[in-house]
Amino acid sequence: MDGKTDRTILRLYVFTVLLSLLWIGLIILAPLLHQQGHPPGSLLYAAFAPTCHQIPSHCFFMAGFPLAVCARCLGIYVGFLTGLFHYSLLRGLSGVRLPKTRTLLLLTVPIAVDAAANIIRLGYSPLWLRFATGWIWGQILPYYWMTGLALFFRSVQKKRRERRF
């Protein structure tokens, strides 16, 4: 971070890192709670169901139960979190801008090829490959997330300032 850190971006960044850690923590917590018979374990599985198919054969297991999301989704979430750290190192927290379109396309190719091969039944990807392609794609998402959030909150702040006058 440089001396010109934008406070809005910094707040959004910290909030996003904390939310990502919580999200991944809940994914891991679900099977641990479920294994002990606690109702919140089932609730966590239900909460993640809209974001993932949760097919057990596509999931890593913990405590004898699948994680709350499949290996590919977990890879995306972990990739998003590690991408946040890359974002702060490469972009800093003083301004926002989107990456080049070719970067997005390059990082999308592995997950697209893997998913397409599975959909048309050219083969079954092992969990590590599903995780890896998700992780690669997740790396680019913070650049869009942070840019979108920052621009949104800046516009809200600008409108508030204009209303005061």
Order of alpha helices (4+ residues) and beta strands (2+ residues): alpha-alpha-beta-beta-alpha-alpha-alpha-alpha
